[in-house]
Amino acid sequence: MKNQTYLNVPVILYFLEKGAQPTGTVQNLLKKAEVFKEFSSNQMKFN
């Protein structure tokens, strides 16, 4: 059995662009998946 996770990147980026603030855990997962490379750095204002 494989432990796999699927990230729907277009939907994730949509919600980030709308101002969604990911939790610390989710933010770490998105960094590992390199999702933030697709999200411009001037929009990354997480608390």
BELHUDA-V938852 format. One record per helix or strand. SS is the DSSP state (H for helix, E for strand). FROM is the first residue (numbers start at 1). TO is the last residue. If there is no record, write none. Layout:
# BELHUDA-V938852
SS&FROM&TO / SS&FROM&TO
This chain:
# BELHUDA-V938852
H&9&17 / H&24&32 / H&35&38 / H&41&43
